[in-house]
Amino acid sequence: MPKRFVAIWFRHLSTDWFKRKQPELKEVPFVLAAPERGRMVVKAVSQNAHERGIYPEMVVADCRAIYPTLKVIDEIPGKAEQLLTALAEWCLRYTPVAAIDLPDGVLLDVSGCPHLWGGEQAYLKDIFTKLEAYGYDVRIAIADTIGAAWALSRYGNKASIVKSGQQLGAILQLTPSALRIDASIADRLSKLGLYTIQSFIKMPRSALRRRFGQSLLMRLDQALGQEMEILEPVKPIQPYQERLPCLEPIRTATGIEIALKQLLEKLCQRLAKEELGLRTCIFKCYRMDGNIQQIGIGTNRASRNVEHLFKLFEIKIATLEPDLGFEVFILEAPKVETISTAQDALWNSEGNHDQVAIAELLDKLAGKVSMDAIHRYLPAEHYWPERSITTAISLEEKPTTNWRTDLPRPIQLLPNPELIEVTVQLPDYPPMLFKYKGKLHHVKKADGPERIEQEWWIAQDLYRDYYCIEDETGARYWLFRLGHYANGEPKWFIHGFFA
């Protein structure tokens, strides 16, 4: 499949944006200006000001001599690049690869995309019509090379289509400036009477290099496809992505669900061929008015089970706001992992596979309470109870140690022990009373002490004496004394609760 590129030129990018924000400017000739070496210089011109002979880089005073009532607005630094970035991201509904082309263009790698819109003519028409409806004065072209598309978008018709392999014939009659060369080189060509690309394209390359430098030949080769040119995407390209354009805007939850299922089926079929499963997935919805909405899911283990993944998304579909309707849907899997055939077979097995059931349950819970609220713990080689566990990265991570104790441990362990007040009959005895969060507890039963020392390489001679305590209501607690009475008055803490 040959490469195909689209170049979009925004003839009055910044001033068109101002007219969108301030409709009263639509019929008013105006410019955007910035101070430069002690004078105000025009940086952008509205279409009706351009028609009156005003151009960028003119001095504002000279412009007012041509058109006295010209409105001058201060330029917003960096606004053009910000606008192009937003427009390039908007164009991601048409292709996975969009790049900004400063100062006033967007470039798209559309290889394999136009057929989804019914062909290149319908594809360009859709882009052109929507951008024009947003108030932008645009020119657009499609060709096998970035250089040819760029040239035709600036020096061709409003929407030019260069057939595959025909870029040479398409650019011959264009001015040399269409090759994206420096203005100084274009000026030298003009002074020599070389007004079109055709007038010098057959000259010896050595003569062109000697007179005009290597950059002219490089730009010519790029336009003809003899030298590779790479786009720098505005967003990283997701290798696992499926898209679905819609003939009519989708406004209903049912329509969104159908689109999502279709994309999940296509994506999971592709993952199955590569023995992969997804861990994270993002569903992007592009609305008619340019708004982009998305919902995402994560799984505890790699999965390509369409029904399971759809149920995770289903919870969040209600958060989408179709308004005028969604016109394009994109499904991306930013994170994928290898999944074996045996693991995949578990989805359709009737056997007892608790791990799979647990993973599905956790995925559903995570969809409701967020993944950050769910944790799995593994043993860690530390004596202090709060340090004796570590958070597992995934459901399938295995313990690296069998560190454990046969002594009773509370079902709920506080992340940090909390200070309490106690009454003790004798040193080394359990408390008779303790006060926690303002409530007084009378101890009826006690078991202990269990001495737990800190590791010598962390702190020497530091230990805790733990007691299992039961109060008058039958509630059971895990308390400890830090230090010994021989070293002064020790402190008591509560560290956990038994069932």
C-alpha positions, 0 to 999 in steps of 0.5 A, spaced: 500 500 500 503 506 497 503 512 503 498 517 502 499 524 506 494 530 507 496 537 508 492 542 511 493 550 510 490 554 515 490 561 511 488 565 516 489 561 522 490 566 528 485 571 525 480 566 524 480 563 531 479 571 533 473 571 529 470 565 532 471 568 539 468 575 537 463 574 532 463 582 531 470 581 528 467 577 522 466 583 517 471 588 520 478 588 517 483 587 523 490 584 524 494 581 530 500 585 531 506 585 536 512 590 538 518 589 534 525 593 534 520 599 537 515 599 532 508 595 531 509 589 526 503 585 523 504 578 525 497 575 522 492 578 517 484 577 517 481 575 510 478 582 509 484 585 511 488 581 506 483 583 500 485 590 502 492 589 500 495 588 508 500 583 509 504 580 515 510 583 517 508 590 514 509 596 519 502 597 522 503 605 521 504 603 513 497 599 514 493 604 516 496 609 511 493 604 506 486 603 510 485 608 516 480 604 520 484 598 520 483 595 527 489 592 531 489 587 536 495 585 540 498 578 538 497 572 543 504 569 543 504 562 542 497 562 540 498 559 533 502 553 535 497 552 541 491 552 535 495 547 531 496 542 536 489 542 538 487 542 530 492 536 529 489 532 535 482 534 532 484 530 526 486 524 530 479 522 528 481 521 521 488 518 522 492 515 527 498 520 525 497 527 525 503 533 526 503 540 526 506 544 521 508 551 523 506 556 522 500 555 519 499 547 517 497 540 519 500 534 516 496 527 516 499 520 514 492 517 512 495 511 509 489 506 509 484 511 512 480 514 506 476 508 504 473 508 511 469 514 508 468 512 501 474 514 498 479 520 498 474 525 495 469 524 500 475 523 505 477 530 503 470 533 503 469 531 510 475 534 513 474 541 509 467 541 510 467 541 518 473 545 518 470 550 514 464 550 518 468 551 524 470 558 521 477 556 518 479 558 511 483 552 509 486 549 503 487 541 503 491 536 498 492 529 498 498 526 495 504 520 495 509 525 499 508 530 504 512 535 499 507 534 494 501 535 498 504 541 502 505 544 495 498 543 492 495 545 499 498 552 498 499 553 490 493 548 488 485 548 488 481 548 495 482 541 495 487 537 490 487 530 489 494 527 486 493 520 484 498 515 486 505 516 482 503 523 479 506 528 484 511 530 478 506 532 473 502 535 479 508 540 481 511 542 475 507 548 473 508 551 481 512 556 483 519 554 486 516 556 493 512 550 493 518 546 494 518 549 501 525 552 500 528 559 503 525 565 500 532 567 498 533 561 494 526 562 491 528 570 490 535 567 486 531 562 482 526 568 480 531 573 478 534 568 473 527 567 470 526 560 473 519 561 475 516 554 475 519 548 477 519 545 470 524 550 468 529 547 472 527 540 474 531 537 468 538 541 469 544 537 472 543 536 479 551 538 480 549 545 477 543 546 481 547 544 488 553 549 486 548 555 485 543 554 490 545 549 495 543 542 497 537 544 500 533 545 494 535 538 491 533 535 498 526 539 498 525 536 490 527 529 492 522 529 498 516 532 493 518 527 488 518 521 493 526 520 492 527 522 499 524 519 506 520 524 510 518 523 517 512 526 521 513 527 528 506 525 531 502 530 536 500 524 540 504 517 540 502 512 535 498 506 539 500 500 535 494 497 538 488 501 535 481 500 531 477 506 529 470 506 526 467 512 523 459 513 522 455 514 516 450 518 521 452 521 528 450 516 534 446 519 539 444 513 543 447 509 548 445 503 544 448 505 538 455 507 542 454 500 545 454 497 538 460 501 536 464 499 542 462 491 541 464 492 534 471 495 536 472 490 541 471 484 537 476 487 532 481 489 537 481 482 540 481 478 534 488 482 532 490 480 539 489 473 539 493 472 532 499 475 536 497 471 543 496 478 547 491 480 551 490 487 554 491 490 561 489 497 559 484 500 554 481 507 552 475 508 548 475 515 545 468 518 542 469 524 537 463 528 537 460 532 531 462 539 535 469 537 535 469 535 543 473 529 544 470 524 550 473 518 553 472 512 558 478 507 560 478 500 563 484 496 566 484 489 568 488 485 573 491 480 568 491 480 560 485 479 557 481 478 550 475 476 553 470 481 549 464 480 553 468 481 560 471 487 557 465 490 554 462 489 561 467 493 564 466 499 559 458 498 560 458 501 567 462 508 564 458 509 558 452 513 561 458 518 563 458 520 555 455 526 553 453 525 545 449 531 544 449 532 537 452 525 536 459 522 535 461 521 528 468 517 530 469 512 535 477 509 536 479 504 541 486 503 543 490 498 548 496 502 550 498 496 555 498 489 552 501 483 555 503 476 552 497 471 554 498 463 553 493 459 549 492 455 555 490 461 559 486 464 554 482 457 554 480 458 561 475 463 559 470 458 555 472 452 560 467 449 565 472 447 570 474 451 577 479 456 575 478 461 581 484 465 579 480 467 573 474 468 577 477 473 582 480 477 576 474 478 573 471 480 580 476 485 581 476 488 574 468 489 576 470 492 582 475 497 580 470 499 575 466 502 580 471 504 586 477 505 582 483 500 581 487 505 587 482 502 592 484 495 591 490 492 593 493 485 594 499 484 598 505 479 599 510 477 605 516 481 605 522 480 610 521 485 615 519 483 623 515 490 624 508 488 622 507 494 618 513 493 614 512 485 613 508 486 607 509 489 600 504 491 595 503 486 589 503 489 582 499 484 579 494 478 581 499 473 578 505 476 582 508 470 586 511 471 593 519 472 593 519 469 600 515 464 605 516 469 611 510 468 615 509 466 623 504 461 626 502 466 631 495 470 631 495 476 627 489 481 627 484 481 621 485 489 620 492 492 621 493 499 622 498 502 617 501 506 623 500 504 630 496 509 634 498 512 641 493 510 647 493 511 654 493 505 659 493 503 666 498 497 668 498 493 674 505 491 674 511 492 669 511 486 664 503 485 665 498 487 660 493 493 661 487 493 666 484 499 662 486 502 655 483 509 652 482 509 645 479 515 641 476 517 647 473 511 649 475 507 655 476 499 655 476 494 660 480 488 659 477 482 661 482 477 657 489 478 655 495 473 652 502 475 651 507 478 651 510 476 644 516 480 643 518 483 636 525 486 635 527 491 629 532 488 625 539 490 627 541 494 621 535 498 622 535 500 629 539 496 635 535 495 641 528 497 639 523 492 640 515 491 642 511 487 646 505 485 643 498 483 647 492 480 644 487 483 648 479 482 649 475 488 652 468 487 656 464 487 650 468 481 647 472 486 642 479 484 641 485 488 639 492 488 638 496 492 643 504 493 644 508 496 649 514 500 646 520 499 650 521 497 657 519 500 664 527 500 666 528 505 661 523 510 663 515 510 662 514 506 656 509 508 650 503 504 649 500 503 642 494 500 638 496 496 632 490 492 629 483 489 630 481 481 630 475 479 628 
